[in-house]
Amino acid sequence: MNKHEEKDLMGIYNSWMNSFMEDSPLEQFDDLVSTDIMGYGTTSEEKIFGLDKVKELCSLGQEQRKNFKDYNYNIDIVKKQYSKNNRCAVIVAEIDLRYTFNTTKTVLQLRISTVLFHQNNKWEIVHWHGSVPVETIEGDTWHAQEWKRENERLQEKVDEQTLELRQSLDDLKATQSRLIQSEKLASLGQLAAGIAHEIKNPMNFINNFSELSLEYIDEIKEEVANLDQNDTTKDIDELLDDVAENLKKVHHHGTRADNIVKSMLMHSRGGTGKLEPTDLNTLIREYVNLAFHGMRASKSAINVSIDLNLDETIGEVSLNIENFSRVILNLCKNAFDAMRSKSLSTENEEYQPVLSIRTSKDKTQVVHLEIEDNGLGVPEAIKEKLFQPFFTTKRGTEGTGLGLSITHDIISKHNGSIEVSSEENQFTCFHIYLPQK
């Protein structure tokens, strides 16, 4: 074979190999291969006949390479052999193929044996055999199945991440809605604080002037006593006693209203965070009463019996009044909600909502506070989630899911703990344990 003939041979061969490995136009194969070309792989299933099938195989390779990064290859011709009449050539090449797929770097060794005939006044590819000189899956020398499985795995991963993102977006929207509701409640709390502050001034006048009027009554009675006594002075004295009793009632209820206003202001403003010796039972009475009247003033009021069973020997407990009052209010509110839901859903006309508050103290100076309702109860499956931020069993904007989380944090800052026991449709009881000092 002269140099000119070998140059033509190698030109056809190089075009064939490069077209097979690159994204060349498929029409280029029309001038390179025989129409009845044959191709075989390592296994019996790997066989391709005809020009159209070669184009299909190359098209598949081009499609797969779209997912590759750092794709490169090196062709090393290891053997060339010609027939005696120089009209047939066999060329064996080893290909070092490298690419990155889905962050995984792959090195693939291929061996391609190609047979060329000189016919129709030109060289044509009539047969080739490709193999992978490493362990491979039966029937998958070209790794088409491996790439297919990898694509399927990637699609599954994309689907999973899409589902997670969709769930995260839904959670974010729900959280946003709850935060907006929390902001509304905070604004309402500020409004209530302003109203309470304005109410406090006239309440001071009522209490002060009722006290002053009682002093005037005593002075008037002394002056009447110095007069000549008759039926008229007797009637005056009785009327003064009635007025004095009325003023005492005004002062009593004015003082009670003033304490409620003080509690509202204390609750809305927050405090310094310091723990101070506090009469726990008095605090409980005051804020349970405040929660009850708040519920009764709402549009969804229900009749609830309050059962207080307080151990009067407890005495003072180290508390931050501003924060711990939130605990009592929140747990009472949750109890009222649970009992309201049960009263709406139950067919038992004799159902009577009862809120039970109990305190006790053990020998280790640990105070035990129980707040129990006979409402719907808490399902076992969600008990562990109750104190998680934004977790709520209430619908829509009825609850933010922050109340019990904040309650848990407040009690933790008191060096205490909180637990819950419940039975569905029977009761829910929150157990709070606090060190006395």
C-alpha positions as CSV (number, residue, x, y, z in Angstrom):
1,M,0.0,0.0,0.0
2,N,1.5,3.3,-1.0
3,K,1.4,6.4,1.1
4,H,-1.4,8.0,-0.8
5,E,-3.7,5.0,-0.3
6,E,-2.8,4.8,3.4
7,K,-3.5,8.5,3.8
8,D,-7.0,8.0,2.3
9,L,-7.5,4.9,4.6
10,M,-6.6,6.8,7.8
11,G,-8.6,9.8,6.7
12,I,-11.7,7.7,6.5
13,Y,-10.9,5.9,9.7
14,N,-10.2,9.1,11.8
15,S,-13.4,10.7,10.5
16,W,-15.3,7.5,11.5
17,M,-13.9,7.5,15.0
18,N,-14.3,11.2,15.6
19,S,-17.9,11.1,14.3
20,F,-18.6,8.2,16.7
21,M,-17.1,10.1,19.7
22,E,-18.2,13.7,18.9
23,D,-21.5,15.4,18.1
24,S,-21.0,15.4,14.4
25,P,-23.9,15.6,11.8
26,L,-25.3,12.1,11.4
27,E,-25.3,12.6,7.6
28,Q,-21.5,12.4,7.7
29,F,-21.8,8.6,8.1
30,D,-23.2,8.3,4.6
31,D,-19.7,8.9,3.1
32,L,-17.9,6.8,5.7
33,V,-19.7,3.5,6.2
34,S,-21.2,0.8,4.1
35,T,-25.0,0.7,3.9
36,D,-24.9,-3.0,5.2
37,I,-22.4,-2.3,8.0
38,M,-22.3,-4.7,10.9
39,G,-21.4,-3.9,14.5
40,Y,-21.1,-6.2,17.5
41,G,-20.5,-5.6,21.2
42,T,-19.3,-8.1,23.9
43,T,-22.5,-9.9,24.5
44,S,-24.9,-11.6,22.1
45,E,-27.5,-8.9,22.4
46,E,-25.2,-6.2,21.2
47,K,-25.4,-6.2,17.5
48,I,-26.3,-3.5,15.0
49,F,-26.9,-3.9,11.2
50,G,-27.3,-1.2,8.7
51,L,-26.5,2.5,8.4
52,D,-29.7,3.7,10.0
53,K,-29.0,1.7,13.2
54,V,-25.5,3.2,13.4
55,K,-27.0,6.6,13.2
56,E,-29.5,5.7,16.0
57,L,-26.6,4.5,18.2
58,C,-24.6,7.7,17.6
59,S,-27.7,9.8,18.3
60,L,-28.1,8.0,21.6
61,G,-24.5,8.8,22.5
62,Q,-25.0,12.5,21.6
63,E,-28.1,12.7,23.8
64,Q,-26.3,11.1,26.7
65,R,-23.3,13.4,26.4
66,K,-25.5,16.4,27.0
67,N,-25.4,15.5,30.7
68,F,-21.6,15.1,30.8
69,K,-19.1,17.6,32.1
70,D,-15.4,17.7,31.4
71,Y,-15.9,15.2,28.5
72,N,-12.7,14.2,26.7
73,Y,-11.1,11.2,25.2
74,N,-7.9,10.0,23.7
75,I,-7.6,7.4,20.8
76,D,-4.6,5.2,20.7
77,I,-4.2,2.9,17.6
78,V,-2.5,-0.2,18.9
79,K,-2.7,-2.4,15.8
80,K,-3.1,-2.1,12.0
81,Q,-3.2,-5.0,9.6
82,Y,-3.8,-5.1,5.8
83,S,-4.8,-7.9,3.4
84,K,-2.3,-9.1,0.8
85,N,-4.0,-7.2,-2.0
86,N,-4.3,-4.0,0.2
87,R,-8.1,-3.9,-0.2
88,C,-9.0,-4.8,3.4
89,A,-7.7,-3.3,6.6
90,V,-8.3,-4.1,10.3
91,I,-7.5,-1.3,12.8
92,V,-7.6,-1.8,16.6
93,A,-7.8,1.2,18.8
94,E,-8.0,1.7,22.6
95,I,-9.9,4.8,23.8
96,D,-9.4,6.5,27.2
97,L,-12.8,8.1,27.8
98,R,-13.3,10.5,30.7
99,Y,-16.3,12.5,31.9
100,T,-18.2,13.8,35.0
101,F,-21.8,12.9,35.4
102,N,-23.8,14.1,38.4
103,T,-20.5,15.1,40.2
104,T,-19.2,11.6,39.7
105,K,-16.0,11.4,37.7
106,T,-15.8,8.3,35.4
107,V,-12.9,6.8,33.5
108,L,-14.0,4.3,30.8
109,Q,-11.7,2.1,28.7
110,L,-13.0,1.1,25.3
111,R,-11.5,-1.1,22.6
112,I,-12.8,-0.7,19.1
113,S,-11.8,-3.1,16.2
114,T,-12.7,-1.7,12.8
115,V,-12.8,-3.5,9.4
116,L,-12.6,-1.4,6.2
117,F,-12.9,-2.5,2.6
118,H,-11.8,-0.6,-0.4
119,Q,-14.8,-0.7,-2.7
120,N,-16.6,1.6,-5.1
121,N,-13.2,3.4,-5.5
122,K,-13.1,4.4,-1.8
123,W,-12.6,3.0,1.7
124,E,-15.7,2.2,3.7
125,I,-16.3,0.9,7.2
126,V,-18.0,-2.5,6.9
127,H,-17.7,-4.0,10.3
128,W,-16.7,-3.0,13.8
129,H,-16.5,-4.6,17.3
130,G,-16.6,-2.6,20.5
131,S,-15.9,-3.9,24.0
132,V,-15.1,-2.7,27.5
133,P,-12.1,-4.5,28.9
134,V,-13.5,-4.3,32.5
135,E,-16.4,-5.9,34.4
136,T,-19.7,-4.7,33.0
137,I,-23.4,-5.5,33.2
138,E,-24.5,-8.3,30.8
139,G,-26.0,-6.8,27.6
140,D,-24.7,-3.3,28.4
141,T,-21.3,-2.9,26.9
142,W,-22.2,0.6,25.7
143,H,-23.4,1.5,29.3
144,A,-26.7,2.7,27.8
145,Q,-28.6,0.9,30.6
146,E,-26.3,2.3,33.2
147,W,-26.9,5.8,31.9
148,K,-30.6,5.2,31.7
149,R,-30.7,4.0,35.3
150,E,-28.7,7.0,36.4
151,N,-31.1,9.3,34.7
152,E,-34.0,7.6,36.4
153,R,-32.3,7.9,39.7
154,L,-31.6,11.6,39.1
155,Q,-35.2,12.1,38.1
156,E,-36.4,10.5,41.3
157,K,-34.1,12.7,43.3
158,V,-35.4,15.8,41.5
159,D,-39.0,14.7,42.2
160,E,-38.1,14.2,45.9
161,Q,-36.5,17.6,46.2
162,T,-39.4,19.2,44.3
163,L,-41.8,17.6,46.8
164,E,-39.6,18.8,49.7
165,L,-39.5,22.3,48.3
166,R,-43.2,22.3,47.8
167,Q,-43.7,21.2,51.4
168,S,-41.2,23.8,52.6
169,L,-43.1,26.5,50.7
170,D,-46.4,25.4,52.2
171,D,-44.9,25.4,55.7
172,L,-43.4,28.9,55.0
173,K,-46.8,30.2,54.0
174,A,-48.4,28.7,57.1
175,T,-45.7,30.2,59.3
176,Q,-46.1,33.6,57.6
177,S,-49.8,33.5,58.2
178,R,-49.3,32.6,61.9
179,L,-46.7,35.3,62.3
180,I,-49.1,37.8,60.8
181,Q,-51.7,36.7,63.3
182,S,-49.2,36.9,66.1
183,E,-48.4,40.5,65.1
184,K,-52.1,41.3,65.1
185,L,-52.4,39.8,68.6
186,A,-49.3,41.8,69.7
187,S,-50.9,45.0,68.3
188,L,-54.1,44.1,70.1
189,G,-52.1,43.6,73.3
190,Q,-50.6,47.1,72.9
191,L,-54.1,48.5,72.4
192,A,-55.4,46.8,75.5
193,A,-52.5,48.1,77.5
194,G,-53.3,51.7,76.3
195,I,-57.0,51.2,77.3
196,A,-56.0,49.7,80.6
197,H,-53.7,52.7,81.3
198,E,-56.5,55.1,80.5
199,I,-59.0,53.2,82.7
200,K,-56.5,53.2,85.6
201,N,-56.8,57.0,86.1
202,P,-60.5,57.2,86.7
203,M,-60.3,54.0,88.8
204,N,-57.9,55.9,91.1
205,F,-60.3,58.7,91.4
206,I,-63.2,56.3,92.3
207,N,-61.1,54.5,94.9
208,N,-59.6,57.7,96.4
209,F,-62.9,59.6,96.6
210,S,-64.8,56.6,98.0
211,E,-62.2,56.5,100.8
212,L,-62.5,60.2,101.3
213,S,-66.3,60.0,101.3
214,L,-66.2,57.3,104.0
215,E,-64.1,59.7,106.1
216,Y,-66.7,62.4,105.6
217,I,-69.5,60.0,106.6
218,D,-67.7,59.3,109.9
219,E,-67.3,63.1,110.5
220,I,-71.0,63.7,109.7
221,K,-72.0,60.9,112.1
222,E,-70.0,62.5,114.8
223,E,-71.7,65.9,114.3
224,V,-75.1,64.2,114.2
225,A,-74.3,62.5,117.5
226,N,-73.8,65.9,119.1
227,L,-77.3,67.0,118.1
228,D,-80.5,66.4,120.1
229,Q,-81.5,62.9,119.3
230,N,-84.9,62.3,117.8
231,D,-86.5,60.4,115.0
232,T,-84.9,62.6,112.4
233,T,-81.4,62.2,113.7
234,K,-82.0,58.5,113.9
235,D,-83.1,58.4,110.2
236,I,-80.1,60.4,109.2
237,D,-77.8,58.1,111.1
238,E,-79.3,55.0,109.4
239,L,-79.0,56.7,105.9
240,L,-75.4,57.5,106.7
241,D,-74.8,53.8,107.5
242,D,-76.4,52.8,104.2
243,V,-74.2,55.3,102.3
244,A,-71.1,54.1,104.1
245,E,-71.9,50.4,103.1
246,N,-72.4,51.5,99.5
247,L,-69.1,53.4,99.5
248,K,-67.3,50.4,101.0
249,K,-68.7,48.2,98.1
250,V,-67.7,50.8,95.6
251,H,-64.2,50.9,97.1
252,H,-64.0,47.1,97.2
253,H,-65.0,46.6,93.6
254,G,-63.0,49.6,92.5
255,T,-59.9,48.0,94.1
256,R,-60.7,44.7,92.4
257,A,-61.0,46.5,89.0
258,D,-57.8,48.4,89.7
259,N,-56.0,45.0,90.4
260,I,-57.3,43.7,87.1
261,V,-56.0,46.8,85.2
262,K,-52.7,46.4,86.9
263,S,-52.5,42.8,85.8
264,M,-53.3,43.7,82.3
265,L,-50.6,46.4,82.2
266,M,-48.1,44.0,83.8
267,H,-48.9,41.3,81.3
268,S,-48.6,43.6,78.3
269,R,-45.4,45.4,79.3
270,G,-43.3,42.4,80.3
271,G,-40.8,42.7,83.1
272,T,-37.2,42.5,84.1
273,G,-37.0,38.7,84.1
274,K,-36.0,38.7,87.8
275,L,-37.5,36.0,90.1
276,E,-39.1,37.4,93.2
277,P,-40.9,35.7,96.1
278,T,-44.6,35.6,95.1
279,D,-47.7,34.2,96.6
280,L,-48.5,31.5,94.0
281,N,-52.0,30.8,95.1
282,T,-53.0,34.5,95.0
283,L,-51.4,34.8,91.6
284,I,-53.4,31.8,90.3
285,R,-56.7,33.1,91.7
286,E,-56.1,36.5,90.1
287,Y,-55.1,35.3,86.6
288,V,-57.6,32.4,86.4
289,N,-60.3,34.9,87.2
290,L,-58.9,37.3,84.6
291,A,-58.8,34.4,82.0
292,F,-62.4,33.4,82.9
293,H,-63.8,36.9,82.5
294,G,-61.9,37.4,79.3
295,M,-63.5,34.2,77.9
296,R,-66.9,35.2,79.1
297,A,-66.5,38.6,77.4
298,S,-65.7,36.9,74.0
299,K,-68.2,36.1,71.3
300,S,-67.8,32.3,72.0
301,A,-68.4,32.3,75.7
302,I,-69.4,29.1,77.5
303,N,-70.4,28.2,81.0
304,V,-67.4,26.8,82.9
305,S,-67.2,25.8,86.5
306,I,-63.9,26.7,88.2
307,D,-62.7,24.3,90.8
308,L,-59.8,25.7,92.9
309,N,-58.0,23.3,95.2
310,L,-55.0,25.2,96.4
311,D,-52.6,24.2,99.2
312,E,-52.5,27.2,101.4
313,T,-49.3,25.9,103.1
314,I,-47.2,26.5,99.9
315,G,-46.6,30.2,100.7
316,E,-44.3,32.1,98.4
317,V,-42.5,30.8,95.3
318,S,-39.7,32.4,93.3
319,L,-41.5,33.7,90.2
320,N,-41.3,36.3,87.5
321,I,-44.9,37.5,87.8
322,E,-45.1,39.1,84.4
323,N,-43.9,35.9,82.6
324,F,-45.6,33.3,84.8
325,S,-48.9,35.1,84.5
326,R,-48.7,34.3,80.7
327,V,-48.4,30.6,81.6
328,I,-51.6,30.7,83.6
329,L,-53.5,32.7,81.0
330,N,-52.4,30.6,78.1
331,L,-53.1,27.2,79.7
332,C,-56.5,28.4,80.9
333,K,-57.3,29.8,77.4
334,N,-56.4,26.4,75.8
335,A,-58.6,24.6,78.4
336,F,-61.5,26.9,77.6
337,D,-61.0,26.3,73.8
338,A,-60.9,22.5,74.3
339,M,-64.1,22.5,76.4
340,R,-65.8,24.8,74.0
341,S,-65.0,22.4,71.1
342,K,-66.3,19.4,73.1
343,S,-69.5,21.2,74.1
344,L,-70.1,21.9,70.4
345,S,-69.4,18.4,69.2
346,T,-70.8,16.3,72.0
347,E,-74.4,15.0,72.0
348,N,-74.3,14.7,75.8
349,E,-76.6,17.4,77.0
350,E,-75.5,16.9,80.6
351,Y,-71.8,17.8,79.7
352,Q,-70.6,20.5,82.1
353,P,-67.2,22.1,81.4
354,V,-65.0,22.1,84.5
355,L,-61.6,23.7,84.9
356,S,-59.7,22.3,87.9
357,I,-56.6,24.1,89.4
358,R,-54.6,22.3,92.0
359,T,-51.4,23.1,93.9
360,S,-49.3,21.0,96.3
361,K,-45.8,20.8,97.6
362,D,-43.6,17.7,98.2
363,K,-40.9,17.2,100.8
364,T,-38.2,18.4,98.4
365,Q,-39.7,21.8,98.3
366,V,-40.9,21.3,94.7
367,V,-44.3,22.9,94.0
368,H,-46.7,21.1,91.8
369,L,-49.3,23.0,89.8
370,E,-52.0,21.2,87.8
371,I,-54.3,22.8,85.3
372,E,-56.9,20.3,84.1
373,D,-59.9,20.5,81.8
374,N,-62.5,17.9,80.8
375,G,-62.4,18.8,77.2
376,L,-61.6,16.9,74.0
377,G,-58.2,15.6,75.2
378,V,-54.9,15.3,73.2
379,P,-54.3,12.4,70.8
380,E,-51.3,10.3,71.8
381,A,-49.6,10.8,68.4
382,I,-49.2,14.6,68.9
383,K,-48.4,14.8,72.6
384,E,-44.6,15.1,71.9
385,K,-45.3,17.9,69.3
386,L,-47.3,20.2,71.7
387,F,-44.4,22.3,72.8
388,Q,-42.8,22.7,69.3
389,P,-43.0,26.3,67.9
390,F,-45.8,26.8,65.4
391,F,-47.4,23.4,66.1
392,T,-51.1,23.9,66.6
393,T,-54.2,21.7,66.5
394,K,-56.4,24.7,65.9
395,R,-57.8,25.5,62.5
396,G,-56.9,28.5,60.3
397,T,-56.1,31.6,62.3
398,E,-57.6,30.3,65.6
399,G,-54.1,29.7,67.0
400,T,-50.5,30.6,66.1
401,G,-48.9,27.5,67.7
402,L,-46.6,29.7,69.8
403,G,-48.5,29.6,73.1
404,L,-47.3,26.3,74.5
405,S,-43.8,26.8,73.1
406,I,-43.5,30.1,75.0
407,T,-45.1,28.5,78.0
408,H,-42.4,25.7,78.0
409,D,-39.6,28.3,77.6
410,I,-40.9,30.4,80.5
411,I,-41.1,27.4,82.8
412,S,-37.6,26.3,81.8
413,K,-36.3,29.8,82.7
414,H,-37.9,29.2,86.2
415,N,-35.8,26.1,86.4
416,G,-39.0,24.1,86.3
417,S,-40.6,21.6,84.0
418,I,-43.9,21.0,82.3
419,E,-45.6,17.7,81.3
420,V,-48.9,16.8,79.9
421,S,-51.2,13.8,80.5
422,S,-54.4,13.3,78.6
423,E,-57.1,10.8,77.5
424,E,-59.0,11.5,74.3
425,N,-62.5,12.9,74.9
426,Q,-61.9,12.7,78.7
427,F,-59.4,15.2,80.0
428,T,-56.1,17.1,79.6
429,C,-53.9,18.0,82.5
430,F,-50.7,20.1,82.4
431,H,-48.4,19.4,85.2
432,I,-45.9,22.2,86.2
433,Y,-43.1,21.5,88.6
434,L,-41.3,24.5,90.2
435,P,-38.6,24.8,92.8
436,Q,-39.9,26.9,95.6
437,K,-36.7,29.0,95.6
